[in-house]
Amino acid sequence: MNILALTAAALTLFGPATKDDVNALKLALAHERAAISLYEAVILKFGAEPPFSNIVRAERTHAALVEDAMRKLDVPVPVDPGKAVEAPASREEALETAIRAERENIALYDRLLRLDLSPEVRGTLETLQAASRERHLPAFERALARIRGGGFDGNRRSGPGQGQGGRRWRHGWGRTGR
């Protein structure tokens, strides 16, 4: 099957992209790429340790999801400018910055999900928002609480991608396990 037939088949399945679809996907991709740049800068400065080492991989997957949605809707994928980002001065500041970035992503997706979006785009954004809210933000918050010497307050539940740390903190077992 040639490229024109594939494009026509994709448009039959997903329909043409609306202006809201295109803008939402471009904003989502820009935010995912910004997170990747920040987390890579932190890893270069402080080492490849969780949660940054885990979440940067997830952010790359998220960017690929957005790019795939763009291709399915025949929306040109912008070239990644690969902007250099300076890591914060300390690991604690890096975690604070990551927490702000994840909260901003969640708020962005809240705004974008109010638009009239195609099912493909809506599903992609809901997936990205859930990852930020349910996995990334809690992981960064737990790491910051550990650096500051406190336990985790238990208001977040553990879930996929949370590792043993989420379960131990939630149940008050402390850092050493049961």
ROKOLTI-962401 format. One record per residue (C-alpha): residue in one letter; x, z negated, y negated. Coordinates in steps of 0.05 Angstrom, whole numbers, plus 5000, padded with zeros to 4 digits. Layout:
ROKOLTI-962401
AXZY ...
//
This chain:
ROKOLTI-962401
M500050005000 N502950184932 I503349724871 L497150024838 A492949904899 L495549184904 T494049064831 A487049354839 A485948914900 A488248294863 L483648444804 T477848534852 L479247844881 F480747484816 G477747914761 P481248084696 A484547524659 T481047284597 K484547104532 D483546364549 D486646484618 V492746824588 N493846294535 A492745724584 L497746004634 K502946134580 L502345424553 A502545134623 L508745534641 A512245324576 H510844594590 E513144634662 R519544984641 A520744464587 A520043914638 I525044274684 S530044334627 L529343594609 Y529843344680 E535843794695 A539343534633 V538142814656 I540742974726 L547043294697 K548342674654 F546342114701 G546642414771 A541542694820 E537642054832 P530141954841 P525342024809 F528642584769 S531742924830 N525042944866 I520643124807 V525043694781 R523944044848 A516443934841 E516644214770 R520144844795 T514544924846 H509444824791 A512645364748 A512445824808 L505045674818 V503645874746 E507846504752 D504046684816 A497346584781 M499847034724 R501847574773 K495247544810 L491647644744 D496448194722 V499047764664 P506347894646 V510747304663 P514947124602 V522447104611 D525046394615 P529346294553 G533145734589 K533645304527 A539044764532 V536244064525 E540343454509 A539242874555 P537342204524 A542841704513 S541041244571 R537241274636 E532040804607 E530941284548 A530741864597 L525141524635 E521341364570 T522042094550 A519642334618 I513641864614 R511842154546 A512742864573 E508242744633 R502942424588 E503343024542 N502443494602 I496343114625 A493343154555 L495043894550 Y491444034615 D485443614591 R484944084531 L486044714571 L480944534624 R475544504570 L476445254561 D472445794597 L477545944651 S477446364714 P477145974779 E484346174795 V487045894729 R482645274731 G484945114801 T492245204782 L491644754721 E487844214760 T493344214812 L498744134759 Q494943584722 A493743194786 A501143214803 S502942954734 R497642414734 E497942184806 R505242274824 H510042414768 L507641924716 P507141334765 A514041494793 F517241484725 E513440854705 R515740494768 A522940694756 L522640454684 A519539784707 R525339694756 I530539834703 R527239324657 G527438814712 G520138764725 G515938934784 F510639454783 D503939204758 G500039504816 N495139894773 R497340544803 R496340704876 S501541004920 G500441694946 P503742324971 G510742374943 Q510941654923 G515741434977 Q516340725001 G517540444931 G510340574911 R507640204971 R512439614965 W511039514891 R503639594898 H503339044950 G508238594915 W513438614969 G519138704920 R525139144924 T527638914992 G521439095032 R516838625070 
//
